Amino acid sequence: MPSNGFASTFREEALDLLASLEALLLDLEQSPRDRDLIDQVFRAMHTLKGSGSMFGFDDVVAVVHEIETVFDLVRAGRLEVTPDLIARTLQARDQIRLLVDHERGGEAPNMALIGQLVVDFRTMASRPVTPRARPEATGPAALPPQADGEPISASQASAEGAAGPSPSSSSEPTPGPRDGAMPPLASQASQPLRQEAPTEVPPSDSVQAPAKGHPGIDEATGEPPRSPTTWSIRFAPHPGIFLTGNNPVGILKELAELGPCEVRPDLSRLPALNTLDPESCYLAWDILLHTHADLNAIRDVFLFVEDHAQIDITPTEAAFQAGASRAATATGSAASGPTVDPRAASPSDPPAGAAHARANERPASTMSPDSLTEAARPPTEAVSEGRRDLRISAEKLDRLVELIGELVTVQARISQVAARRNDAELTSLAEELERLSADLRDRALKIRMLPIGATFEALRATISETARGQGKDLRVVMQGTETELDKDVIERLGAPLGQLVRLAVIHSLENPARRTAGGKAAQAMLSLTARHFGGNFCIEVRDDGQGFDPAALRARAQALGLPLPADELAGQELLRLLCQPGFFAEGGLGEVKAVIDDLRGTLEIENRPGQGLTFLLRLPLTLAIIEGLVVALGSWHFVLPLAAVEECIELTRETEARTYRKNVVMVRDQIVPYIPLREKFAVDGQAPAIQQIVIASVGQHRVGFVVDQVIGEFQTVIKPLGSFYKNVKGISGATIMGDGSVALIIDLTKIVQEESHVLDLAQQGG
């Protein structure tokens, strides 16, 4: 495989495409006759094959071609989507991902498995049947129903292929893999059309393309061909089509394979040379196509550019004659010249006049009306749309955020200097710098934020595979997929979430028979929900199964020699038990909790015997910069996350005496427990007579944190603690203040968990 810059770009885009392909396949498994999903899967394979061929990824192309062939038969109604086809395609997708990523140091693909999958897909493709009429649906629609000549299932084809060829089959069996090598592929006959640079088309000469066959003829069944029809096609790509990876010349070549065609370029949009943008497409084409193919076959040629071009397809001969006459009239030749034959148009007809005539009088049956609005936009706007999205390396983005963090620190120092000198002009400049740095910080952090939906979609394969292995039927419900989280957090969440859903499927969800016997629906439900709550990002994994059996948990704990609480197993006690090494054969929650703790988050569990299980993850929105509230404890400065803070009130000695020093305070007729941080962190010295209580929202509770003094808000650049201080309880990081001193960032959630007795006291007092 090549190892240049273009290949690197292909790898990134291919991995994105494969990630979306997984979600499409899982959706297709639930709706196997959804035409829109089938088309999207085919389109993904076609794009991957074409791009891989362009950049020399021949192994990828060879595998993808076999899958594309099968899904082309599915699109034609000659094969059915089955669980076996989905499972094999998902297997192939995983191996293709390894093929793409292996050169960068990733895991090596299983070539023996790839070879077997290629044989399986060839077997499926060798058992198609005569297709019924293809549906004309423009959105999700059912495939043609089975009847005489009905589509056979892909699993049936695969099984028949495994058993050997039928006596009536004239094709020879495909050889299997030997010594783990990929079987020979018919690459000479199935190489995808390479996307070449746009070639010059003579403006005044029509291009005659020879026919390569008639797709309407079914050679296998000997059915008579369709009557040939002449089609008038207007193909006007948007200026930014090159930026999508499509090549109009390749489209024209593919169209020529349907039958003899005459192509005329339209140069009317071509600008002056000094204003020409080499990355923009200014040409359009008027095409006359004489073919046995039907309208759907012609539309398939434009399948991947229909959102990036104006495409008009008109089947009537009268429309061609009228279009030719109008073109002649526009150039002053209609009054004296003969009628133009559309299949022998004169090379001297000016293409620009024909283009304008067609634009002024479009046939009523033109295709893709939405594309007409897009084509009407100015070329500069279309080009700018194509350049709206840029792919930036994560390293560059991380460095940008680091520099912004340093800028925030410098800005804080300038503000302190301005306040100390009492210089009005300097203070004004410091305030402007603060405003600009805050805006820059917010925009940079938004760039780092990614929707959680891709991570959720990736879990569907794990859930589906685990459920099949356990013989369980379930549906997955996802909510809040557009909720955004810092990319560093998202990248580390995949494995912990995968372990949580596996535990839920294996230990909580029941099989259909047991659910039915218990009065539940046969199909179980597993939900993944993401939402923002306060200053945190929350992910909930919930099922409607049976939950953990308390008796089984106690028996397992006794077998492992683990101590057990005398009362009910719930909350933190249950979590501590499940995190013990070896508690589950498939891996416990210990590694999950370690990752969540490292992300400064928390993991909670709710076990509802007979009703289901819930895991709740609470995570910070970002690991880089936060708004903080600076407080003082003696000579030390600490930072509390401002997003969790509700208000600040005073705590006097009289207030403490009225509550008998029970560490609770009445705030607007509500009892709120508080935690003295001076005692928590063993700060030396005497507390002031009047202290401050910072009321914060922590999880589902309101809790107060007592400090000596509240200093004010501060843009906090989070710095990780060294390995020696990494496990200090209640501290999640550090930051550098404007004067160069270090302030510790308090982890409110961890402190509340360790001091949970104050919450119990508040509940008793309520």
C-alpha positions in Angstrom: 0.0 0.0 0.0 1.2 3.5 -0.6 2.4 5.7 2.2 2.1 9.3 1.0 0.0 12.2 2.0 -2.9 11.3 -0.3 -2.9 7.8 1.2 -3.1 9.3 4.7 -6.1 11.3 3.7 -7.7 8.2 2.2 -7.2 6.3 5.5 -8.8 9.0 7.5 -11.8 9.3 5.2 -12.1 5.5 4.9 -12.1 5.0 8.6 -14.9 7.6 8.9 -16.8 5.8 6.1 -16.4 2.4 7.8 -17.7 3.8 11.1 -20.8 5.1 9.4 -21.1 1.8 7.5 -21.4 -0.1 10.7 -24.3 2.0 11.8 -26.0 1.6 8.5 -25.6 -2.2 8.6 -27.1 -2.4 12.1 -30.1 -0.3 11.0 -30.5 -2.5 7.9 -30.5 -5.6 10.1 -33.6 -4.1 11.8 -35.2 -3.0 8.5 -33.9 -5.4 5.9 -36.3 -4.2 3.1 -35.5 -0.5 3.6 -34.4 0.6 0.1 -32.8 3.9 1.3 -30.5 2.0 3.7 -29.6 -0.5 1.0 -28.7 2.3 -1.3 -26.6 4.0 1.4 -24.6 0.7 2.1 -24.0 0.3 -1.7 -22.9 3.9 -2.0 -20.5 3.5 0.8 -19.0 0.4 -0.8 -18.8 2.1 -4.2 -17.1 5.2 -2.7 -14.6 3.1 -0.7 -13.8 1.0 -3.8 -13.3 4.0 -6.1 -11.1 5.9 -3.6 -9.1 2.8 -2.7 -8.4 2.1 -6.3 -7.3 5.7 -6.9 -4.7 5.6 -4.1 -3.5 2.0 -4.7 -5.2 0.1 -1.9 -5.6 -2.9 -4.0 -6.3 -5.4 -1.1 -9.1 -3.1 0.1 -10.5 -2.8 -3.4 -10.5 -6.5 -3.9 -12.6 -7.2 -0.8 -14.9 -4.3 -1.2 -15.7 -5.2 -4.8 -17.1 -8.5 -3.7 -19.4 -6.9 -1.1 -20.5 -4.2 -3.5 -21.5 -6.9 -6.1 -23.7 -8.6 -3.5 -25.4 -5.4 -2.5 -25.9 -4.4 -6.1 -27.9 -7.6 -6.4 -29.8 -6.7 -3.3 -30.6 -3.3 -4.8 -31.9 -5.1 -8.0 -34.2 -7.3 -5.9 -32.2 -10.5 -6.7 -30.9 -11.2 -3.2 -32.5 -10.6 0.2 -30.9 -9.0 3.3 -30.5 -11.7 6.0 -28.8 -11.7 9.4 -26.1 -13.9 7.8 -25.4 -11.3 5.2 -25.3 -8.5 7.8 -23.0 -10.6 10.1 -20.6 -11.4 7.3 -20.5 -7.8 6.1 -19.8 -6.6 9.6 -17.0 -9.1 9.8 -15.6 -7.9 6.5 -16.0 -4.3 7.6 -13.8 -5.0 10.6 -11.1 -6.6 8.5 -11.2 -3.8 5.9 -10.6 -1.3 8.8 -7.6 -3.4 9.8 -6.3 -3.4 6.2 -6.6 0.4 6.0 -5.1 1.0 9.4 -2.4 -1.7 9.5 0.3 0.3 7.8 0.1 2.9 10.5 1.0 0.4 13.2 -2.5 -1.0 13.8 -3.5 -4.6 14.4 -2.8 -7.0 11.5 -5.8 -8.2 9.5 -6.8 -11.9 9.5 -6.0 -12.8 5.9 -7.4 -16.3 6.2 -10.7 -14.8 7.4 -10.7 -12.3 4.6 -10.2 -15.0 2.1 -13.1 -17.0 3.4 -15.3 -13.9 3.4 -14.4 -13.2 -0.2 -15.5 -16.8 -1.1 -18.7 -16.4 0.9 -19.6 -13.2 -0.9 -18.8 -14.7 -4.3 -21.0 -17.6 -3.5 -23.9 -15.3 -2.6 -23.4 -13.3 -5.8 -23.4 -16.5 -7.9 -27.0 -17.4 -6.9 -29.1 -14.4 -8.0 -32.5 -14.8 -9.6 -34.4 -12.9 -12.2 -35.4 -9.5 -10.7 -38.9 -8.2 -10.4 -39.8 -4.6 -11.2 -37.6 -2.3 -9.3 -39.3 0.1 -6.9 -39.4 3.8 -7.7 -39.4 5.0 -4.2 -37.4 8.1 -3.5 -37.1 7.4 0.3 -37.2 4.3 2.5 -39.3 1.7 0.8 -39.8 -2.0 0.8 -38.0 -4.2 -1.8 -40.1 -6.2 -4.3 -42.1 -9.0 -2.7 -41.2 -12.6 -3.3 -42.9 -14.4 -6.1 -42.0 -16.6 -9.1 -38.4 -15.7 -9.7 -38.3 -14.4 -6.1 -35.1 -13.1 -4.6 -33.2 -15.8 -2.7 -31.7 -15.0 0.7 -28.0 -14.3 0.9 -27.7 -16.9 3.6 -29.3 -19.5 1.4 -26.9 -18.6 -1.4 -24.0 -18.9 1.0 -25.2 -22.2 2.3 -25.7 -23.6 -1.3 -22.3 -22.4 -2.2 -20.8 -24.1 0.8 -22.5 -27.3 -0.2 -21.1 -27.1 -3.7 -22.4 -26.1 -7.1 -25.7 -27.4 -8.3 -25.7 -29.9 -11.2 -27.3 -27.4 -13.4 -24.8 -24.6 -12.7 -22.3 -24.0 -15.5 -20.1 -21.9 -13.4 -17.1 -23.5 -11.6 -16.8 -23.2 -7.8 -14.6 -20.5 -6.5 -11.4 -21.8 -5.0 -11.0 -21.3 -1.3 -8.1 -19.7 0.4 -4.8 -21.6 0.8 -2.2 -21.1 3.5 -4.1 -18.1 4.8 -3.7 -16.2 1.6 -6.5 -14.2 -0.1 -8.0 -16.1 -3.0 -7.3 -14.8 -6.5 -9.8 -12.0 -7.4 -11.1 -11.1 -10.8 -9.6 -7.7 -10.5 -9.0 -7.4 -14.2 -12.8 -7.5 -14.8 -13.9 -5.6 -11.8 -11.4 -2.7 -11.3 -13.3 0.4 -10.3 -13.2 3.4 -12.6 -10.2 5.5 -11.5 -10.9 9.1 -10.8 -8.6 11.0 -13.1 -7.9 14.6 -13.5 -10.5 16.4 -15.6 -9.6 16.1 -19.3 -10.2 18.7 -21.9 -13.2 18.3 -24.1 -13.2 20.1 -27.4 -15.9 22.8 -27.2 -17.0 22.6 -30.7 -16.9 18.8 -31.4 -19.4 16.3 -30.2 -17.9 13.2 -28.5 -19.1 9.9 -29.8 -18.8 7.1 -27.2 -19.2 3.5 -28.3 -21.7 1.2 -26.6 -20.3 -1.5 -24.3 -23.5 -3.4 -23.8 -27.2 -3.2 -23.0 -27.9 -3.4 -19.3 -31.5 -4.1 -20.1 -30.7 -7.5 -21.5 -30.6 -10.4 -19.0 -28.2 -12.8 -20.6 -28.7 -15.3 -17.9 -32.4 -15.7 -18.6 -32.5 -14.8 -22.3 -35.2 -12.3 -21.8 -35.7 -9.9 -24.8 -34.2 -6.4 -24.3 -36.2 -3.3 -23.7 -37.0 -1.2 -26.7 -34.1 1.3 -27.1 -34.9 4.9 -26.1 -33.2 8.1 -26.7 -32.7 10.3 -23.6 -31.9 13.9 -23.3 -29.7 14.6 -20.2 -28.5 17.8 -18.8 -25.5 17.4 -16.4 -24.4 20.6 -14.7 -22.1 20.0 -11.8 -21.9 22.5 -9.0 -18.6 24.5 -8.9 -17.4 22.7 -5.8 -17.9 19.1 -7.0 -14.2 18.4 -7.2 -14.0 19.0 -3.4 -16.4 16.1 -2.9 -14.0 13.7 -4.6 -16.1 13.2 -7.7 -14.9 13.6 -11.2 -17.5 14.5 -13.9 -15.4 12.9 -16.6 -15.7 9.6 -14.8 -19.5 10.1 -14.7 -19.6 10.7 -18.5 -17.5 7.5 -19.1 -19.8 5.5 -16.9 -22.8 6.9 -18.8 -21.3 5.9 -22.1 -21.3 2.3 -21.0 -25.1 2.3 -21.2 -25.2 2.9 -25.0 -24.1 5.3 -27.8 -24.1 8.8 -26.5 -23.3 12.3 -27.9 -21.8 14.7 -25.4 -21.7 18.5 -25.8 -19.8 20.7 -23.3 -21.4 23.9 -22.2 -18.8 26.6 -21.6 -21.1 29.4 -20.7 -20.0 29.5 -17.1 -16.3 29.6 -17.9 -14.8 32.8 -16.5 -11.8 34.9 -17.7 -8.5 33.1 -17.2 -7.2 35.5 -14.5 -10.3 34.8 -12.3 -10.4 31.0 -12.9 -10.2 28.8 -9.8 -8.6 25.5 -10.7 -10.5 23.7 -7.9 -13.9 24.8 -9.3 -15.9 23.1 -12.1 -17.3 25.6 -14.6 -18.4 23.2 -17.3 -21.8 21.5 -18.0 -22.8 18.9 -20.5 -25.8 18.2 -22.7 -26.0 14.5 -23.6 -28.1 12.5 -26.0 -28.1 8.8 -24.9 -29.5 6.0 -27.0 -29.9 2.9 -24.7 -31.9 -0.1 -23.7 -31.4 0.9 -20.1 -34.4 2.2 -18.1 -34.6 5.5 -16.1 -33.3 3.8 -12.9 -30.2 2.6 -14.5 -29.4 6.1 -15.8 -30.1 7.6 -12.4 -27.7 5.2 -10.8 -24.9 6.6 -12.9 -25.5 10.0 -11.1 -26.1 8.3 -7.7 -23.1 9.9 -6.0 -23.4 13.4 -7.5 -27.1 14.0 -7.3 -26.6 16.4 -4.4 -23.7 18.2 -6.1 -25.1 18.8 -9.6 -28.2 19.8 -11.6 -29.4 16.7 -13.4 -32.3 16.7 -15.9 -33.3 13.5 -17.6 -36.0 13.6 -20.3 -37.1 10.5 -22.2 -39.1 11.9 -25.1 -37.9 12.4 -28.7 -40.0 15.5 -29.0 -38.1 17.1 -26.2 -34.8 16.5 -28.1 -36.2 18.0 -31.3 -37.6 21.0 -29.5 -34.3 21.5 -27.6 -32.3 21.3 -30.8 -34.7 23.8 -32.6 -34.4 26.2 -29.7 -30.7 26.0 -29.7 -30.6 26.8 -33.4 -33.1 29.7 -33.0 -30.9 31.2 -30.2 -27.9 31.3 -32.6 -29.9 32.7 -35.6 -29.7 29.5 -37.6 -33.3 28.3 -37.2 -34.7 30.5 -40.0 -32.4 29.3 -42.7 -31.1 25.9 -41.5 -32.7 22.5 -41.7 -34.2 20.6 -38.7 -31.4 19.2 -36.5 -31.3 15.4 -36.0 -30.4 14.9 -32.3 -28.3 11.9 -33.1 -26.3 13.7 -35.7 -26.1 17.2 -34.4 -23.8 19.6 -36.2 -20.4 20.2 -34.5 -20.8 23.8 -35.4 -23.8 24.4 -33.1 -22.7 26.7 -30.3 -23.1 24.9 -27.0 -23.6 28.1 -25.0 -26.8 28.9 -26.9 -28.2 25.5 -26.3 -27.4 25.7 -22.6 -29.2 29.0 -22.2 -32.2 27.8 -24.3 -32.5 24.7 -22.1 -32.2 26.8 -18.9 -35.1 29.1 -20.1 -37.5 26.3 -21.0 -37.0 23.2 -18.8 -39.2 20.2 -19.4 -41.7 19.6 -16.6 -40.4 16.1 -15.8 -36.8 17.1 -14.8 -35.2 15.1 -12.0 -34.0 16.2 -8.6 -35.9 19.5 -8.1 -33.9 20.3 -5.0 -30.7 20.4 -7.0 -32.1 23.2 -9.2 -32.0 25.6 -6.2 -28.5 24.6 -5.4 -27.4 25.1 -9.0 -28.9 28.6 -9.1 -26.5 29.8 -6.4 -23.5 31.9 -7.5 -20.4 29.9 -8.2 -18.4 31.6 -5.5 -21.0 30.6 -2.9 -20.9 26.9 -4.0 -17.2 26.9 -3.8 -17.2 28.4 -0.4 -19.7 25.7 0.7 -17.2 23.0 -0.4 -14.5 24.6 1.7 -16.6 25.0 4.8 -15.3 21.8 6.4 -11.6 21.2 7.0 -9.8 18.2 8.4 -7.3 19.2 11.1 -5.0 16.9 12.9 -5.7 16.3 16.6 -2.1 17.3 17.5 -2.6 20.8 16.0 -5.8 21.3 17.8 -4.3 20.2 21.1 -1.4 22.6 20.6 -3.8 25.4 19.9 -5.7 24.8 23.2 -2.4 24.6 25.1 -1.4 28.0 23.7 -4.8 29.5 24.6 -4.3 28.2 28.1 -1.0 30.0 28.3 -2.7 33.1 27.0 -5.4 32.9 29.7 -2.6 32.7 32.3 -0.8 35.7 30.9 -4.1 37.7 30.7 -4.8 37.0 34.4 -1.3 38.3 35.3 -1.9 41.5 33.3 -5.2 42.0 35.0 -3.5 41.7 38.4 -0.7 44.2 37.4 -3.3 46.7 36.1 -5.3 46.4 39.4 -2.1 46.8 41.5 -0.9 49.9 39.6 -4.4 51.5 39.5 -3.8 52.5 35.8 -7.1 53.2 34.1 -5.7 52.8 30.6 -3.9 49.5 31.4 -7.1 48.3 33.2 -9.1 49.0 30.1 -6.7 47.1 27.9 -6.7 44.2 30.4 -10.4 44.0 30.3 -10.5 44.0 26.5 -7.8 41.2 26.5 -9.9 39.3 29.0 -12.9 39.5 26.8 -11.0 38.4 23.6 -9.2 35.6 25.4 -12.5 34.3 26.8 -14.1 34.3 23.4 -11.1 32.6 21.8 -11.1 30.0 24.6 -14.8 29.2 24.1 -14.4 28.9 20.3 -11.4 26.6 20.7 -13.1 24.4 23.2 -16.2 24.1 20.9 -13.9 22.8 18.2 -12.8 20.1 20.6 -16.3 19.1 21.3 -17.7 16.2 19.4 -21.2 14.6 19.5 -21.5 11.3 21.5 -23.6 9.7 18.7 -20.6 8.1 16.9 -19.6 6.4 20.2 -23.1 5.2 20.8 -23.4 3.8 17.2 -20.1 2.0 17.7 -21.6 0.2 20.7 -24.4 -1.2 18.7 -22.2 -3.8 17.1 -21.0 -4.9 20.6 -24.5 -5.1 21.8 -25.8 -7.0 18.8 -22.9 -9.5 18.9 -23.3 -10.1 22.6 -27.0 -10.5 22.3 -26.7 -13.0 19.5 -24.2 -15.0 21.5 -26.5 -15.1 24.5 -29.6 -15.9 22.5 -31.4 -12.7 23.5 -33.5 -10.4 21.5 -33.3 -6.7 22.2 -33.7 -3.3 20.7 -31.4 -0.4 21.4 -32.8 3.1 22.1 -30.4 6.1 21.9 -31.2 9.5 23.1 -29.1 12.7 23.2 -26.8 11.5 20.4 -26.1 15.2 19.4 -24.9 16.1 22.9 -21.3 17.1 22.7 -18.3 16.2 24.9 -14.6 16.9 24.8 -12.9 14.8 22.2 -10.3 13.5 24.7 -13.0 12.2 26.9 -14.9 10.6 24.0 -11.8 8.8 22.8 -11.5 7.1 26.1 -15.1 6.2 26.7 -15.5 3.5 24.1 -14.0 0.6 26.1 -15.7 1.4 29.5 -19.1 1.8 27.8 -18.6 -1.4 25.9 -18.0 -3.2 29.2 -21.1 -1.7 30.8 -23.4 -2.8 27.9 -21.9 -6.3 27.9 -22.5 -6.7 31.6 -26.1 -5.5 31.1 -26.8 -7.8 28.2 -25.2 -10.9 29.9 -26.3 -10.5 33.5 -29.5 -8.4 33.5 -31.4 -9.0 30.3 -33.4 -12.3 30.0 -34.0 -14.5 27.0 -37.4 -14.2 25.2 -38.9 -17.3 26.8 -38.1 -16.1 30.3 -39.3 -12.6 29.7 -42.6 -13.9 28.3 -43.0 -16.2 31.3 -42.5 -13.2 33.5 -45.1 -11.1 31.8 -42.7 -8.9 29.9 -42.4 -8.3 26.2 -40.2 -10.9 24.5 -37.9 -8.2 23.1 -35.8 -6.5 25.7 -34.8 -2.9 25.7 -31.4 -1.3 26.3 -31.2 2.5 26.3 -28.2 4.8 26.0 -28.9 8.4 27.0 -26.6 11.4 27.0 -27.4 14.8 28.5 -25.8 17.8 30.2 -26.6 18.3 33.8 -25.1 21.3 35.6 -21.5 21.4 34.7 -21.3 17.7 33.9 -21.9 15.4 31.0 -24.0 12.4 32.0 -24.4 9.1 30.2 -27.0 6.6 31.4 -27.0 2.9 30.4 -30.4 1.4 31.4 -32.2 -1.9 30.7 -35.6 -3.4 31.5 -34.2 -6.8 32.5 -34.0 -8.5 35.8 -31.0 -6.6 37.3 -28.4 -8.4 39.4 -29.8 -11.2 41.7 -28.7 -10.1 45.3 -28.5 -13.8 46.4 -26.2 -14.6 43.4 -24.0 -11.6 44.2 -23.6 -12.6 47.8 -22.8 -16.2 46.9 -20.2 -15.0 44.4 -18.7 -12.7 47.0 -18.5 -15.5 49.6 -16.8 -17.8 47.0 -14.2 -15.2 46.5 -13.8 -14.5 50.2 -14.9 -10.9 49.9 -16.4 -9.0 52.9 -20.1 -8.2 52.7 -22.2 -5.6 54.4 -24.9 -6.8 56.7 -27.6 -4.7 55.1 -28.8 -4.5 51.5 -26.3 -4.4 48.6 -26.8 -1.1 47.0 -25.1 2.1 45.9 -21.4 2.4 46.7 -21.3 -0.9 48.5 -22.6 -2.7 45.4 -20.2 -0.8 43.2 -17.2 -1.6 45.4 -18.2 -5.3 45.2 -18.6 -5.4 41.4 -15.2 -3.7 41.0 -13.4 -6.5 42.7 -10.9 -8.4 40.4 -12.3 -11.7 39.1 -15.9 -11.0 40.2 -17.1 -11.4 36.6 -15.7 -14.0 34.2 -15.9 -11.5 31.3 -14.3 -8.7 33.3 -15.7 -6.5 36.0 -16.1 -2.8 36.7 -12.7 -2.2 38.1 -11.1 -1.1 34.9 -14.2 0.9 34.0 -14.1 2.8 37.3 -10.3 3.4 36.9 -10.9 5.1 33.5 -13.8 7.2 34.8 -11.8 8.2 37.8 -8.9 9.2 35.6 -11.3 11.4 33.6 -12.3 13.1 36.9 -15.8 11.5 36.6 -17.9 9.3 38.7 -19.7 5.9 38.2 -23.0 5.1 39.9 -25.1 2.0 39.8 -28.7 1.4 40.5 -29.8 -2.3 40.8 -33.6 -2.9 40.5 -34.1 -6.7 41.0 -36.7 -7.9 38.6 -36.9 -4.5 36.8 -33.5 -3.8 35.4 -30.1 -2.2 35.9 -28.9 1.4 35.5 -25.3 2.7 35.2 -24.8 6.4 35.4 -21.5 8.1 34.4 -20.9 11.8 35.3 -18.0 13.4 33.4 -16.6 16.9 33.1 -17.4 18.7 29.8 -13.8 19.4 29.1 -10.3 18.5 30.4 -8.6 21.7 29.3 -10.1 25.0 30.6 -13.0 25.7 32.9 -14.5 28.6 34.7 -13.6 28.4 38.3 -14.4 30.1 41.6 -11.2 30.9 43.6 -11.5 30.5 47.4 -9.0 30.8 50.2 -8.2 28.4 53.1 -5.6 30.1 55.2 -2.7 30.9 52.9 -3.8 28.4 50.3 -5.9 29.0 47.2 -8.3 26.4 45.8 -10.6 26.4 42.8 -14.2 25.1 42.6 -15.9 24.4 39.3 -18.1 27.5 38.7 -20.7 25.5 36.8 -21.7 23.7 39.9 -21.9 26.7 42.2 -25.3 28.1 43.0 -24.7 30.8 45.6 -22.5 31.9 48.5 -23.7 32.7 52.1 -22.0 33.6 55.4 -21.4 31.2 58.2 -21.0 32.8 61.6 -20.3 31.3 65.0 -23.9 32.1 66.0 -25.2 30.1 63.0 -23.1 27.1 64.0 -24.3 27.3 67.6 -28.0 27.4 66.6 -27.6 24.1 64.7 -25.6 22.5 67.5 -22.6 22.2 65.2 -24.4 19.5 63.1 -22.9 20.9 59.9 -26.2 21.9 58.4 -27.6 25.3 57.5 -31.1 26.5 56.6 -31.2 28.1 53.2 -34.6 29.4 52.2 -36.5 26.8 54.3 -34.3 24.0 53.1 -31.8 22.1 55.1 -28.4 22.0 53.3 -25.5 20.0 54.8 -22.0 21.5 54.5 -18.5 20.2 54.6 -15.7 22.3 56.3 -12.9 22.2 53.8 -10.4 23.5 56.4 -10.9 20.3 58.4 -11.1 18.2 55.2 -7.7 19.3 54.0 -6.2 19.8 57.5 -5.3 23.4 56.9 -3.3 25.0 59.8 -4.4 28.0 61.7 -7.6 29.4 63.2 -10.7 29.8 61.1 -12.0 33.4 60.8 -15.1 34.4 62.8 -17.1 34.8 59.6 -16.6 32.1 57.0 -18.3 31.6 53.6 -20.4 28.6 52.5 -20.3 27.9 48.8 -23.6 26.1 47.9 -23.1 23.8 45.0 -25.2 21.2 43.1 -23.4 17.8 43.3 -25.3 15.1 41.6 -28.9 15.1 42.9 -27.9 17.0 46.1 -27.3 20.5 47.3 -24.2 20.6 49.4 -22.3 23.5 51.1 -18.5 23.8 51.2 -17.1 26.0 53.9 -14.1 28.2 53.1 -12.4 31.2 54.7 -12.9 33.6 51.8 -14.4 33.7 48.3 -12.0 35.6 46.1 -13.7 35.6 42.7 -14.1 34.0 39.3 -11.1 32.8 37.4 -10.5 31.1 34.0 -8.9 27.9 35.1 -6.4 26.2 32.8 -6.3 22.6 34.2 -2.9 21.1 34.7 -2.5 17.5 35.6 -0.9 16.6 38.9 2.3 14.6 38.9 2.3 10.9 39.5 3.2 11.4 43.2 0.1 13.5 43.8 -2.2 11.8 41.4 -4.3 9.9 43.9 -4.8 12.7 46.4 -8.5 12.4 47.4 -10.7 15.3 46.6 -8.2 17.0 44.3 -8.6 16.7 40.5 -5.8 18.9 39.2 -4.0 22.2 39.6 -3.8 25.6 37.9 -1.4 28.5 37.8 -2.8 31.8 39.1 -2.0 35.2 37.7 0.7 35.9 40.2 2.4 32.6 39.4 1.2 30.7 42.4 -0.4 27.3 42.2 -4.1 26.6 43.2 -5.5 23.2 43.6 -8.8 22.3 41.8 -11.3 20.6 44.1 -13.3 17.6 43.0 -16.6 18.2 44.6 -18.2 14.9 43.7 -15.4 12.8 45.3 -15.5 14.8 48.5 -19.3 14.3 48.8 -18.9 10.6 48.2 -16.3 10.4 51.0 -18.3 12.5 53.3 -21.7 10.9 52.5 -22.6 10.9 56.2 -23.4 14.6 55.9 -26.1 13.9 53.4 -27.6 11.2 55.6 -27.6 13.8 58.4 -29.4 16.3 56.3 -32.0 13.7 55.3 -32.6 12.9 59.0 -32.9 16.5 59.9 -35.4 17.0 57.0 
